[in-house]
Amino acid sequence: MDFDLTDEQRLLQEQVSRVIADEYAFERRKAYGKEPTGFSLARWAQFAELGLLGLPFPEALGGVGGTAVETMLVMEAFGRGLVLEPYLATVVLGGSLLRFAGSPAQQQAIIPEIARGKRRLAFAQTERQARFDLADVATTARPDGAGFVLDGQKGVVLHGDSADTLIVTARTSGGQRERNGISLFLVDRTAPGVAVQPYPTVDGLRAAEIAFRGVKLGTDALLGPRDQALPIVERAVDVAIAALAAEAVGAMTVTHELTVEYLKTRKQFGVPIGSFQVLQHRAVDMLVALEQARSMATLAAMVAESEDAAERRRTISAAKVQIGRSGRIVGQQAIQLHGGIGMTMEYKVGHYFKRITMIDTTFGDADHHLSQVADAGGLIAPI
């Protein structure tokens, strides 16, 4: 397997890294977070101009035709800047659901608008009782004439308050935890019967609790096959986890850099604390954990688009385990080596730790995915 980047991929990496370095200084990020949407509309438009919003989509639909590797490079750069814009929610997660399940008419209507920065998406899937089980769906969509009526409630919908279109999982048949009977629907966030309660998350992003009460949907709102959406959802979530792994690597990289720089400048007993061997060892432990996470994030990107669902899910879960474990080592060591300043709102390193922690819990924490890998017989099949 070739892990070397192509010339085009290196150019993309350099371009995005330069934009983040220029436009996402820590103080600017705080200002972006205070805007009504919780992120910068100017930066979102800039991402569209650079072609980042059309990265995974085919050129025929106004996209770039990139792969999960290109998405990995973008998300790692975004992790370095703690980017607030809804790239994961709109382009990676919502875009994947459209690519895998959308009809030609739906793709033609929505994807070019995403690429131009004119439409934002949010995936309304999580429910209070479900924890990390994608098949646990109590929201219902019952047939009503030529369409459906949607009822239920979704929680922690990332950027759900600023999305133009919600992609909602609902049960159209079967029991609450059955794998069959789940369907996907496109829902206008401002449609009658949709109630959105927004709030900030601990890592500075935005999410929402969304209630659906008698929301009337036409047949054109159905995204993909009726009753058979779960494999599509699982595939899109795997793509999103691979992207999150890359973002976590970017955040961990900066966390390690900040810590090493602090060890070089902070003095105790008249010398830099980085001269103490025990602290050097802890910085090395951070580096080892970071490189382990980087390797697994790269592997996750390589398999994210695989058609082999069993192999893909096993590998993605293994990557999520390593990302969670590495994130905890890097984050905790960074806070401890910084001391009290590491937890202040005015200093960067605590914000990186918060984002790394949120990534660990998104779509299942390390413990959950470790059980998934174990149930699948391990990452490498026994001989």
Stockholm file with secondary structure:
# STOCKHOLM 1.0

chainA/1-383         MDFDLTDEQRLLQEQVSRVIADEYAFERRKAYGKEPTGFSLARWAQFAELGLLGLPFPEALGGVGGTAVETMLVMEAFGRGLVLEPYLATVVLGGSLLRFAGSPAQQQAIIPEIARGKRRLAFAQTERQARFDLADVATTARPDGAGFVLDGQKGVVLHGDSADTLIVTARTSGGQRERNGISLFLVDRTAPGVAVQPYPTVDGLRAAEIAFRGVKLGTDALLGPRDQALPIVERAVDVAIAALAAEAVGAMTVTHELTVEYLKTRKQFGVPIGSFQVLQHRAVDMLVALEQARSMATLAAMVAESEDAAERRRTISAAKVQIGRSGRIVGQQAIQLHGGIGMTMEYKVGHYFKRITMIDTTFGDADHHLSQVADAGGLIAPI
#=GR chainA/1-383 SS CCCCCCHHHHHHHHHHHHHHHHHCCHHHHHHHHTSTTSSCHHHHHHHHHTTGGGTTSCGGGTCCCCCHHHHHHHHHHHHHHTCCSSHIIIIIIIHHHHHHHCCHHHHHHHHHHHHTTCCCEEEECCCTTTTTCTTCCCCEEEEETTEEEEEEEEEEEETTTTCSEEEEEEESSSCTTCSTTEEEEEEETTSTTEEEEEEECTTSCEEEEEEEEEEEECGGGEESSTTBCHHHHHHHHHHHHHHHHHHHHHHHHHHHHHHHHHHHHCEETTEEGGGSHHHHHHHHHHHHHHHHHHHHHHHHHHHTTCSCHHHHHHHHHHHHHHHHHHHHHHHHHHHHHHGGGGGSTTSHHHHHHHHHHHHHHTTSCHHHHHHHHHHTTCSSCCC
#=GC SS_cons         CCCCCCHHHHHHHHHHHHHHHHHCCHHHHHHHHTSTTSSCHHHHHHHHHTTGGGTTSCGGGTCCCCCHHHHHHHHHHHHHHTCCSSHIIIIIIIHHHHHHHCCHHHHHHHHHHHHTTCCCEEEECCCTTTTTCTTCCCCEEEEETTEEEEEEEEEEEETTTTCSEEEEEEESSSCTTCSTTEEEEEEETTSTTEEEEEEECTTSCEEEEEEEEEEEECGGGEESSTTBCHHHHHHHHHHHHHHHHHHHHHHHHHHHHHHHHHHHHCEETTEEGGGSHHHHHHHHHHHHHHHHHHHHHHHHHHHTTCSCHHHHHHHHHHHHHHHHHHHHHHHHHHHHHHGGGGGSTTSHHHHHHHHHHHHHHTTSCHHHHHHHHHHTTCSSCCC
//
